[in-house]
């Protein structure tokens, strides 16, 4: 009898614990999000670009980030120069025909004060590597339409050659046309609909 009561108590505690973890799912708002990058050109300036098409989700427990995912459409790359954008979609760079998406999925979240670091599997051009992405997350707010909205800012760097992007034209001086180090910068808003 005592064993049955104990098992019942454990089951009840687990059930209550599952209700206590009230994770909220947020969807990235593309109208208020910018996924950008910057690459060194000829060693003298930075060429900046964005991806126009992407989806993503955040999971929060109150104000604590728990996980994040994102999918970026490579064909949507835009640097302001059509000829360059076409070249970036070819096998010299992103190879959009064979690798149409860039994917990001967190493995864990590390918290430092009010900031977070997303440790994620980052897949680009068919290569998956662990990427650390420091994040600043705003406190959730209510917007004028009753939805809950949160802001996210993140910046990191990666080496394009680690992902098989090995285009390597050199100037006579030996300086590469495109630098190896790429800076990624994300400014995002995500929303959770108002409860009905």
ZAMIZA-453795 format. One line per field, with one value per residue: residue number from 1; residue in one letter; x, y, z of N, C-alpha, C, O in turn. Coordinates in Angstrom, 2 decimals, decimal comma. Example, Ala and Ser with C-alpha at 12.3 -4.5 7.8 and 13.67 -1.06 7.14 Angstrom:
REM residues 2
num: c(1|2)
residu: c(a|s)
n.x: c(13,19|12,85)
n.y: c(-5,69|-2,25)
n.z: c(7,80|7,08)
ca.x: c(12,30|13,67)
ca.y: c(-4,50|-1,06)
ca.z: c(7,80|7,14)
c.x: c(13,20|12,90)
c.y: c(-3,30|0,03)
c.z: c(7,80|7,87)
o.x: c(14,24|13,41)
o.y: c(-3,32|1,14)
o.z: c(8,46|8,04)
***
This chain:
REM residues 196
num: c(1|2|3|4|5|6|7|8|9|10|11|12|13|14|15|16|17|18|19|20|21|22|23|24|25|26|27|28|29|30|31|32|33|34|35|36|37|38|39|40|41|42|43|44|45|46|47|48|49|50|51|52|53|54|55|56|57|58|59|60|61|62|63|64|65|66|67|68|69|70|71|72|73|74|75|76|77|78|79|80|81|82|83|84|85|86|87|88|89|90|91|92|93|94|95|96|97|98|99|100|101|102|103|104|105|106|107|108|109|110|111|112|113|114|115|116|117|118|119|120|121|122|123|124|125|126|127|128|129|130|131|132|133|134|135|136|137|138|139|140|141|142|143|144|145|146|147|148|149|150|151|152|153|154|155|156|157|158|159|160|161|162|163|164|165|166|167|168|169|170|171|172|173|174|175|176|177|178|179|180|181|182|183|184|185|186|187|188|189|190|191|192|193|194|195|196)
residu: c(x|x|x|x|x|x|x|x|x|x|x|x|x|x|x|x|x|x|x|x|x|x|x|x|x|x|x|x|x|x|x|x|x|x|x|x|x|x|x|x|x|x|x|x|x|x|x|x|x|x|x|x|x|x|x|x|x|x|x|x|x|x|x|x|x|x|x|x|x|x|x|x|x|x|x|x|x|x|x|x|x|x|x|x|x|x|x|x|x|x|x|x|x|x|x|x|x|x|x|x|x|x|x|x|x|x|x|x|x|x|x|x|x|x|x|x|x|x|x|x|x|x|x|x|x|x|x|x|x|x|x|x|x|x|x|x|x|x|x|x|x|x|x|x|x|x|x|x|x|x|x|x|x|x|x|x|x|x|x|x|x|x|x|x|x|x|x|x|x|x|x|x|x|x|x|x|x|x|x|x|x|x|x|x|x|x|x|x|x|x|x|x|x|x|x|x)
n.x: c(0,84|1,93|3,95|2,44|1,26|3,53|4,43|2,28|2,52|4,98|4,37|2,44|3,99|5,76|3,95|2,91|5,27|5,75|3,76|4,61|6,81|6,53|7,05|7,44|6,68|8,12|7,90|10,03|9,88|9,82|9,56|10,71|13,32|16,76|19,14|22,37|25,65|29,22|32,08|35,57|36,98|39,42|41,13|40,78|38,26|34,89|32,44|29,03|26,10|22,81|20,41|17,30|15,16|13,94|13,27|12,39|12,55|12,11|12,46|11,34|11,57|9,85|11,89|14,10|16,16|15,75|16,00|16,75|16,02|16,77|16,23|17,68|17,21|19,30|19,22|18,14|20,08|21,52|23,37|23,23|24,26|23,54|25,04|27,12|25,62|24,58|26,97|27,69|25,80|26,65|28,71|31,23|30,92|28,30|26,88|24,08|22,28|22,78|22,86|20,54|19,75|20,72|21,28|20,44|20,61|20,11|22,19|22,69|22,19|24,10|24,25|25,17|25,00|22,85|23,06|23,28|24,79|24,42|24,99|25,42|24,50|25,60|24,87|26,16|26,48|26,44|28,11|28,44|29,11|30,04|28,87|29,39|27,33|27,08|24,47|22,23|19,33|16,17|13,79|10,60|7,80|4,49|2,94|1,14|-0,96|-1,53|0,08|2,95|6,25|9,71|13,13|16,19|19,67|22,65|26,05|28,80|31,79|33,04|35,04|35,02|36,17|36,12|33,68|33,75|33,81|35,85|36,78|39,35|40,69|43,55|45,20|47,91|49,65|49,30|47,25|44,07|41,08|38,67|38,15|38,87|37,59|34,36|31,89|28,98|25,84|22,95|19,83|16,91|13,35|10,90|7,74|4,96|1,73|-1,24|-3,05|-6,01)
n.y: c(-1,20|1,24|1,51|1,89|4,36|5,94|5,75|6,96|9,56|10,33|10,26|12,27|14,48|14,63|15,18|17,67|19,09|19,14|20,87|23,14|24,03|26,30|26,75|29,11|29,55|31,36|33,05|34,02|37,30|38,28|40,83|42,56|41,82|41,32|39,54|39,53|39,83|40,25|40,72|40,87|42,79|42,69|43,32|45,93|47,02|46,46|44,30|44,21|42,25|40,71|38,16|37,64|35,92|33,80|31,64|31,11|30,09|30,76|29,53|30,30|30,40|32,22|34,89|33,63|32,25|29,22|27,57|27,69|27,90|28,12|28,67|29,50|30,79|30,31|31,31|33,80|35,68|38,93|41,64|44,06|44,22|42,76|41,03|40,18|38,92|36,78|35,38|34,65|32,71|30,54|27,55|28,42|29,72|29,65|27,61|27,25|25,67|22,97|23,13|24,46|25,68|27,29|26,19|26,35|25,17|25,02|23,41|23,72|26,23|28,76|30,79|34,05|36,35|38,81|38,03|35,62|32,68|31,00|27,74|25,93|23,62|24,42|24,55|24,79|24,86|22,10|21,31|20,69|22,32|23,11|26,11|29,08|31,54|34,56|36,23|38,92|39,40|40,90|41,95|40,37|42,04|43,48|44,03|46,54|45,03|43,02|40,80|39,03|40,15|39,82|40,88|40,15|40,19|39,45|38,56|37,23|35,51|33,58|31,17|31,00|28,98|26,75|25,73|24,81|26,81|27,91|29,70|31,59|33,83|35,80|38,96|40,60|41,28|39,28|39,44|38,26|38,26|37,95|37,94|35,43|35,39|35,78|37,95|37,63|39,05|39,49|40,94|40,72|40,26|38,47|36,88|36,00|34,89|36,57|35,22|33,31)
n.z: c(0,00|0,87|-1,05|-3,34|-2,76|-2,69|-5,35|-6,61|-5,59|-6,68|-9,41|-9,51|-8,79|-10,94|-12,97|-12,14|-12,24|-14,97|-15,79|-14,53|-15,95|-18,12|-21,07|-23,66|-27,04|-29,62|-32,74|-35,35|-36,60|-39,76|-40,88|-39,13|-38,77|-39,38|-41,12|-41,44|-43,06|-43,35|-45,35|-45,98|-48,61|-51,05|-49,04|-48,20|-47,74|-46,46|-47,66|-47,44|-46,79|-46,97|-46,06|-47,44|-47,05|-44,58|-41,80|-38,35|-34,87|-31,37|-28,07|-24,95|-21,39|-19,45|-19,08|-19,92|-22,31|-24,00|-26,29|-29,85|-33,32|-36,83|-40,32|-43,32|-46,56|-49,18|-51,79|-51,47|-51,00|-50,85|-51,90|-53,02|-55,54|-58,46|-60,16|-58,50|-56,49|-57,95|-58,48|-55,87|-55,36|-56,80|-57,30|-56,57|-54,21|-52,18|-53,42|-54,11|-55,56|-54,93|-52,19|-50,74|-48,34|-45,24|-42,00|-38,53|-35,28|-31,88|-29,45|-26,82|-24,26|-22,86|-20,04|-19,09|-16,77|-17,90|-20,48|-23,16|-24,57|-27,49|-28,25|-31,01|-33,66|-36,74|-40,05|-43,22|-46,68|-46,73|-44,69|-41,27|-38,29|-34,91|-33,59|-31,78|-30,57|-29,28|-27,53|-27,00|-25,26|-25,22|-22,68|-22,68|-24,20|-24,41|-27,48|-29,49|-30,53|-28,86|-28,85|-27,55|-27,58|-28,36|-28,40|-30,12|-30,34|-32,04|-32,68|-34,44|-35,62|-38,38|-40,17|-43,57|-45,10|-43,51|-44,05|-46,58|-48,51|-50,71|-52,58|-54,08|-55,39|-56,02|-55,58|-57,39|-55,42|-53,63|-51,84|-50,83|-52,83|-51,52|-48,10|-45,58|-43,11|-41,95|-40,85|-38,94|-38,36|-36,49|-36,09|-34,52|-34,14|-32,37|-32,08|-29,96|-30,25|-29,00|-26,26|-26,77)
ca.x: c(0,00|2,83|4,62|1,47|1,13|4,77|4,41|1,27|3,08|6,02|3,69|1,80|5,04|6,23|2,90|2,91|6,51|5,63|2,94|5,35|7,68|5,62|7,86|6,69|7,23|8,09|8,22|10,77|9,09|10,75|9,44|11,51|14,52|17,81|20,20|23,40|27,02|30,21|33,31|36,62|37,19|40,74|41,85|40,68|36,91|33,97|31,21|27,96|24,93|21,76|19,52|15,96|14,16|14,36|12,29|13,07|11,76|12,78|11,71|11,70|10,89|9,85|12,88|15,27|16,21|15,96|16,48|16,48|16,28|16,60|16,52|17,90|17,18|20,51|18,88|17,68|21,22|21,44|24,44|23,01|24,82|22,95|26,09|27,81|24,69|24,54|28,21|27,65|24,91|27,27|29,56|32,40|30,61|27,30|26,36|22,66|21,55|22,94|22,73|19,64|19,47|21,67|20,46|20,98|19,80|20,87|22,47|22,54|22,26|24,92|23,81|26,12|24,28|21,67|23,37|23,30|25,53|23,80|25,94|24,51|24,95|25,42|25,10|26,24|27,10|26,52|29,05|27,91|30,10|29,51|29,05|29,02|26,74|26,66|23,16|21,58|17,88|15,38|12,67|9,36|6,85|3,23|2,84|-0,20|-1,96|-1,75|1,07|4,17|7,34|11,03|14,20|17,41|20,80|23,75|27,14|29,91|32,60|33,41|35,94|34,23|36,82|35,69|32,42|33,96|33,79|37,30|37,12|40,62|41,41|44,53|45,79|49,34|50,35|49,03|46,08|42,90|39,95|37,66|38,74|38,37|36,75|33,04|31,15|27,53|25,13|21,50|18,96|15,65|12,21|10,08|6,44|4,05|0,38|-2,04|-3,89|-7,40)
ca.y: c(0,00|2,39|1,61|2,46|5,77|6,60|5,85|7,97|10,86|10,63|10,56|13,58|15,49|14,75|15,83|19,08|19,68|19,41|22,07|24,29|24,51|26,88|27,28|29,88|29,47|32,60|32,92|35,17|38,23|38,69|42,25|43,31|41,03|41,43|38,54|40,13|39,34|41,18|40,06|41,80|42,78|43,18|43,74|47,38|47,45|45,38|44,18|43,74|41,68|40,14|37,13|38,22|34,91|32,94|31,35|30,75|30,03|30,83|28,99|31,00|30,13|33,57|35,72|32,78|31,57|27,78|27,01|28,48|27,26|29,02|28,17|30,62|30,43|30,84|32,06|35,14|36,52|40,23|42,58|45,31|44,10|41,52|40,15|39,59|38,00|35,55|34,65|34,06|31,53|29,47|26,60|29,12|30,18|28,92|26,46|27,23|24,60|21,73|23,39|25,62|26,32|27,34|25,80|26,62|24,53|25,03|22,21|24,15|27,67|29,13|32,09|34,86|37,57|39,01|37,61|34,19|32,18|29,83|26,77|25,32|23,00|25,37|23,80|25,62|24,17|20,68|21,07|21,06|22,56|23,80|27,56|29,80|32,80|35,37|36,82|39,79|39,19|41,90|41,43|40,33|43,13|43,37|45,02|47,15|44,09|42,02|39,72|39,22|40,35|39,84|41,23|39,36|40,70|38,49|38,81|36,30|35,38|32,22|31,06|30,42|27,78|25,63|25,23|24,43|27,95|28,04|30,66|32,14|34,71|36,65|40,09|40,42|41,43|38,10|39,68|37,59|39,09|37,83|37,47|34,15|35,61|36,37|38,38|37,45|39,93|39,26|41,78|40,02|40,29|37,27|37,13|34,95|35,45|36,78|34,07|33,48)
ca.z: c(0,00|0,96|-2,35|-4,28|-2,43|-3,09|-6,81|-6,96|-5,26|-7,67|-10,67|-9,37|-8,79|-12,32|-13,74|-11,76|-12,73|-16,40|-15,95|-14,00|-17,02|-19,11|-22,16|-24,66|-28,38|-30,37|-34,16|-35,87|-37,41|-40,84|-41,19|-38,17|-38,55|-40,40|-41,05|-42,27|-43,02|-43,86|-45,78|-46,40|-50,06|-51,44|-47,86|-47,97|-47,35|-46,14|-48,44|-46,56|-47,47|-46,13|-46,61|-47,36|-46,72|-43,48|-40,75|-37,11|-33,64|-30,08|-26,94|-23,72|-20,13|-18,89|-19,77|-20,13|-23,60|-23,85|-27,55|-31,04|-34,62|-37,97|-41,67|-44,24|-47,97|-49,79|-53,01|-51,12|-50,68|-51,51|-51,54|-53,75|-56,88|-58,99|-60,69|-57,35|-55,85|-58,77|-58,25|-54,53|-55,38|-57,56|-56,56|-56,02|-52,86|-51,40|-54,18|-53,72|-56,24|-54,17|-50,74|-50,79|-47,04|-44,12|-40,85|-37,20|-34,24|-30,63|-28,68|-25,42|-24,03|-21,71|-19,57|-18,32|-16,40|-18,74|-21,84|-23,44|-25,73|-28,11|-28,81|-31,98|-34,90|-37,84|-41,29|-44,42|-47,82|-46,43|-43,60|-39,96|-37,25|-33,73|-33,63|-30,56|-30,97|-28,14|-27,77|-26,04|-25,40|-24,50|-21,91|-23,47|-24,04|-25,14|-28,55|-29,54|-31,01|-27,82|-28,91|-26,78|-28,53|-27,74|-29,33|-30,02|-31,10|-31,98|-33,62|-34,30|-36,82|-38,76|-41,32|-44,67|-45,61|-42,68|-44,61|-47,98|-49,44|-50,87|-53,64|-53,59|-56,31|-55,33|-56,30|-57,66|-54,13|-52,82|-50,99|-51,39|-53,25|-50,47|-46,85|-45,06|-41,93|-42,24|-39,65|-39,00|-37,42|-36,51|-35,28|-34,74|-33,23|-32,44|-31,45|-29,49|-30,38|-27,80|-25,87|-27,19)
c.x: c(0,88|3,55|3,70|1,30|2,36|4,81|3,41|1,80|4,14|5,39|3,05|2,84|5,58|5,22|2,85|4,15|6,43|4,78|3,70|6,29|6,80|6,44|6,97|7,42|7,03|8,50|8,92|9,87|10,00|10,69|10,30|12,79|15,48|18,87|21,30|24,76|27,94|31,49|34,31|36,84|38,52|41,55|41,70|39,29|36,07|32,76|30,16|26,79|23,94|21,16|18,11|14,90|14,69|13,17|13,06|12,12|12,68|11,88|12,24|10,91|10,93|10,78|14,14|15,17|16,55|16,48|16,11|16,79|16,09|16,94|16,57|17,92|18,35|20,21|18,51|18,83|21,16|22,54|24,28|23,58|24,40|24,02|26,83|26,90|24,61|25,80|28,21|26,76|25,55|28,15|30,85|32,19|29,58|26,74|24,87|21,87|21,60|22,74|21,84|19,39|20,71|20,83|21,22|20,05|20,63|21,02|22,31|22,65|23,10|24,54|24,90|25,44|23,00|21,87|23,44|24,29|24,83|24,91|25,12|25,24|24,58|25,81|25,05|27,01|27,34|27,47|28,43|29,04|29,43|29,86|28,58|28,55|26,28|25,40|22,80|20,08|17,15|14,34|11,42|8,45|5,55|3,22|1,39|-1,31|-2,19|-0,79|2,23|5,34|8,67|12,06|15,45|18,48|21,98|24,80|28,24|30,70|32,85|34,35|35,20|34,85|36,47|34,43|32,54|33,86|35,23|37,71|38,31|41,37|42,33|44,92|47,27|50,15|50,17|47,86|44,86|41,80|38,86|38,34|38,12|37,38|35,48|32,38|29,66|26,90|23,63|20,82|17,54|14,60|11,44|8,81|5,74|2,65|-0,31|-2,90|-5,33|-8,34)
c.y: c(1,26|2,61|2,27|3,96|6,56|6,82|6,91|9,37|11,28|11,01|11,94|14,69|15,72|15,49|17,32|19,79|20,01|20,64|23,32|24,87|25,01|27,53|27,96|29,82|30,79|32,32|34,19|35,98|38,76|40,18|43,11|42,56|41,22|40,37|38,99|39,49|40,40|40,40|41,10|41,65|43,45|43,68|45,21|47,86|46,23|45,44|43,55|43,21|41,14|38,92|37,63|37,22|33,95|32,69|30,98|30,75|30,21|30,18|29,66|30,44|31,44|34,45|34,94|32,05|30,10|27,13|27,92|27,65|28,32|28,29|29,37|30,10|31,11|31,70|33,51|36,09|37,82|41,14|43,92|45,31|42,75|40,54|39,44|38,58|36,68|34,71|33,97|32,82|30,34|28,59|27,24|29,51|29,26|27,68|26,22|26,11|23,31|21,90|24,64|26,32|26,32|27,09|25,99|25,98|24,43|23,63|22,50|25,68|27,89|30,56|32,77|36,19|37,69|38,54|36,09|33,90|30,94|28,97|25,87|24,51|23,96|24,65|24,74|24,86|22,69|20,32|21,55|21,18|23,25|25,27|28,16|31,19|33,57|36,17|37,78|39,72|40,26|41,21|41,40|41,52|42,77|44,42|45,54|46,20|42,94|40,85|40,05|39,21|40,42|40,18|40,43|39,99|39,75|38,83|37,79|36,28|33,90|32,28|30,33|29,12|26,55|24,98|24,96|25,56|28,40|28,95|31,49|32,94|35,63|37,82|39,80|40,50|40,22|38,26|39,01|38,58|39,10|37,27|36,17|34,36|36,36|36,72|38,21|38,35|39,75|40,25|41,29|40,40|38,99|37,49|35,86|35,53|35,63|35,56|34,34|32,95)
c.z: c(0,00|-0,38|-3,36|-4,04|-2,88|-4,60|-7,28|-6,70|-6,28|-9,00|-10,63|-9,42|-10,19|-13,18|-13,43|-12,26|-14,20|-16,65|-15,50|-15,05|-18,16|-20,22|-23,18|-25,99|-29,12|-31,82|-34,64|-36,80|-38,52|-41,17|-40,27|-37,81|-39,71|-40,12|-42,00|-42,12|-43,62|-44,19|-46,27|-47,91|-50,39|-50,24|-47,51|-47,56|-47,02|-47,05|-47,53|-47,38|-46,45|-46,82|-46,39|-46,90|-45,67|-42,57|-39,49|-35,93|-32,44|-29,06|-25,69|-22,55|-19,36|-19,70|-20,10|-21,46|-23,41|-25,13|-28,70|-32,27|-35,71|-39,26|-42,60|-45,67|-48,68|-51,02|-52,71|-50,78|-51,48|-50,97|-52,24|-55,15|-57,44|-59,47|-59,55|-56,64|-56,61|-58,53|-56,89|-54,47|-56,09|-56,68|-56,05|-54,56|-52,20|-52,11|-53,85|-54,39|-55,43|-52,66|-50,56|-49,46|-46,15|-42,87|-39,53|-36,18|-32,96|-30,04|-27,19|-25,37|-22,77|-21,32|-18,77|-18,01|-17,19|-20,17|-21,93|-24,55|-26,23|-28,70|-29,72|-33,04|-36,03|-39,12|-42,48|-45,49|-47,52|-45,32|-42,30|-38,96|-36,07|-33,81|-32,32|-30,96|-29,74|-28,48|-26,64|-26,30|-24,59|-23,64|-22,80|-23,15|-24,75|-26,24|-28,64|-29,97|-30,03|-27,84|-27,97|-27,75|-27,78|-28,81|-29,06|-30,90|-30,93|-33,03|-33,36|-35,60|-37,10|-39,94|-42,43|-45,17|-44,78|-43,23|-46,11|-48,97|-49,63|-52,03|-53,19|-54,65|-55,51|-56,22|-56,55|-56,37|-53,22|-51,88|-51,61|-51,76|-52,18|-49,22|-46,37|-43,92|-42,31|-40,92|-39,90|-37,96|-37,59|-35,57|-35,53|-33,72|-33,45|-31,64|-31,00|-29,52|-29,04|-27,52|-26,27|-26,12)
o.x: c(0,64|3,74|4,13|1,22|2,26|5,17|3,68|1,57|4,20|5,82|3,11|2,60|5,83|5,58|2,75|4,10|6,97|5,02|3,47|6,55|6,40|6,52|5,89|8,64|5,91|9,34|8,47|9,20|10,85|11,66|10,60|13,28|15,08|19,44|21,17|25,01|27,49|31,92|33,93|36,89|38,75|42,55|42,40|39,15|36,47|32,13|30,39|26,54|24,20|21,39|17,74|13,85|15,76|12,19|14,23|11,04|13,86|10,65|13,43|9,75|11,92|10,52|15,14|14,21|17,53|17,32|15,27|17,69|15,35|17,81|15,63|18,55|18,40|20,87|18,56|18,58|20,78|22,64|25,11|23,41|24,85|23,91|27,14|27,36|24,57|25,72|28,68|26,96|25,04|28,30|31,50|33,14|29,94|26,18|24,48|20,88|20,59|22,49|22,34|18,89|21,60|19,77|22,43|18,84|21,71|20,12|21,87|23,14|22,85|24,51|25,50|25,33|22,15|20,96|23,62|24,60|24,66|25,68|24,24|26,43|23,41|26,95|24,04|28,06|28,32|27,65|27,94|29,84|28,39|31,01|27,51|29,28|25,22|25,27|23,03|19,63|17,47|14,04|11,21|8,35|5,51|3,47|0,52|-2,49|-2,92|-0,83|2,46|5,40|8,75|11,91|15,75|18,23|22,27|24,48|28,57|30,33|32,87|34,45|34,79|34,12|36,52|34,13|31,53|33,81|35,77|38,88|38,32|42,58|41,95|44,98|47,82|51,20|50,81|47,49|44,63|41,62|38,21|39,02|36,98|36,43|35,53|32,30|29,14|27,35|23,10|21,19|17,03|14,90|11,34|8,82|5,92|2,39|-0,01|-3,41|-5,82|-9,56)
o.y: c(2,21|3,76|3,11|4,75|7,67|7,89|7,65|10,27|12,44|11,97|12,68|15,73|16,85|16,32|18,15|20,95|21,02|21,37|24,41|26,08|24,25|28,76|27,47|30,01|31,29|31,46|35,30|35,43|39,61|40,73|44,26|42,65|41,27|40,31|38,86|38,72|41,31|39,54|42,09|40,54|44,62|44,38|45,71|48,98|45,09|46,48|42,50|43,66|41,12|38,68|37,99|37,63|33,35|33,44|30,60|31,33|29,87|30,28|29,60|30,06|31,75|34,73|35,52|31,32|29,77|26,23|28,81|26,81|29,28|27,42|30,16|29,09|32,34|32,71|34,36|37,21|37,82|41,38|44,81|46,28|41,71|39,34|38,25|37,51|35,60|33,49|32,84|31,96|29,23|28,83|26,67|29,61|28,19|26,80|25,15|25,64|22,63|20,93|25,72|27,45|25,48|27,71|25,81|26,22|23,84|22,80|21,65|26,32|27,29|31,45|32,15|37,06|36,79|38,64|35,38|34,77|29,96|29,43|25,14|24,70|24,27|24,20|25,41|24,28|22,10|19,13|22,68|20,25|23,88|25,63|27,81|31,94|33,28|36,71|37,48|39,95|40,49|40,03|42,32|41,95|41,87|45,60|45,04|46,51|42,00|39,99|41,21|38,36|41,01|39,81|40,08|40,30|39,29|39,32|37,50|36,95|33,08|33,30|29,18|28,24|25,42|23,83|24,88|25,31|29,16|28,96|32,04|32,76|36,16|37,69|38,86|39,87|40,12|37,31|39,16|39,60|40,13|36,25|35,85|33,58|37,43|35,90|38,60|38,41|39,84|40,37|41,42|40,80|38,48|38,20|34,78|36,55|34,94|34,93|35,46|33,00)
o.z: c(-0,75|-0,79|-4,15|-4,98|-3,39|-5,08|-8,22|-7,50|-6,69|-9,64|-11,61|-10,04|-10,60|-14,01|-14,34|-12,65|-14,65|-17,60|-16,02|-15,05|-19,04|-20,28|-23,51|-26,05|-29,22|-32,08|-34,36|-37,68|-38,26|-41,68|-40,59|-36,69|-40,87|-39,03|-43,22|-41,20|-44,31|-43,42|-46,90|-48,43|-50,06|-50,41|-46,64|-47,07|-47,27|-47,20|-46,93|-48,49|-45,25|-48,01|-45,27|-46,41|-45,84|-42,58|-39,55|-35,98|-32,48|-29,16|-25,40|-22,68|-18,70|-20,87|-20,53|-21,70|-22,73|-25,07|-28,57|-32,27|-35,54|-39,30|-42,66|-45,96|-48,77|-51,25|-53,59|-50,32|-52,65|-49,77|-52,06|-55,89|-56,96|-59,22|-59,64|-56,23|-56,01|-58,39|-56,76|-53,61|-55,98|-55,48|-55,18|-53,78|-51,70|-51,45|-53,39|-53,82|-55,27|-51,95|-50,26|-49,44|-46,28|-42,69|-39,44|-36,20|-32,95|-30,11|-26,41|-26,30|-21,73|-22,18|-17,88|-18,88|-17,17|-20,99|-20,94|-25,37|-25,51|-29,54|-29,26|-33,28|-36,24|-39,27|-42,72|-45,22|-47,99|-45,02|-42,22|-38,79|-36,22|-34,07|-31,81|-31,62|-29,19|-29,58|-25,46|-27,42|-23,43|-23,83|-23,59|-22,01|-25,58|-25,96|-27,95|-29,81|-30,33|-26,95|-27,64|-28,65|-26,70|-29,98|-27,91|-32,07|-29,83|-34,12|-32,21|-36,57|-36,18|-40,63|-42,26|-45,63|-45,28|-42,92|-46,81|-50,18|-48,83|-52,41|-52,09|-54,80|-54,47|-57,44|-55,98|-56,25|-52,18|-51,18|-52,81|-51,10|-51,96|-49,28|-46,72|-43,78|-42,92|-40,00|-40,95|-36,82|-38,70|-34,40|-36,64|-32,59|-34,57|-30,64|-31,58|-28,88|-28,07|-28,45|-26,12|-26,28)
***
